[in-house]
């Protein structure tokens, strides 16, 4: 049952991020103090990590 609920919660979070937040969300102010959550596919993640 725990695994079933976990799977549903993760699916809801992913749906919410894609459809309500446009794939990205943030908390705290923008800039260096901000915290960002972004949904990326494998290609976008590799491109992002190469920038660091």
N, C-alpha and C positions, 0 to 999 in steps of 0.2 A: 504494500500500500504506500509506503514511504517513497519508493522509487516512482510509482505512478504519479503521486502528487508533485514530486520534484520535476518530472518530465513536463507536466502540465504548466507548472510555474515558469519554467525556462521557456517553453513555447509562448506563453503569454508575454513575457518580458521581450522576447524577440519580436513578436507581433507589434507590441506597443512601440518599441524603438523604431521599427520600419514605418509603421503607418501613422503614428501620432507625432513622433519626434523627427521624422524624415531621415532616420538612420543615425542620428547623433543627438546627444543630450548633454547637458552640463549642470553642475551644481557649484555654488559659490560664485564669486564674480569672474568675469572673463579675465584672461591674462594668466600670469604666473601663479596666482593663488587659486585658479579655477581647477576643477576636476572634470575630465571629459570621458564620456562613454561613447564609443563608436562601433557600429557593426561593420566589419570588413570581410571580404572574401580573401582567399589565399593570395591572389595576385596583389590586391591592395595592401595586405599586411606585409608582404615581401618588399613592396615599393616603399612603404613607410619605414620599415626597419633599416633599409639602405640609406635613408636620409639621416639617421642618427649617427 
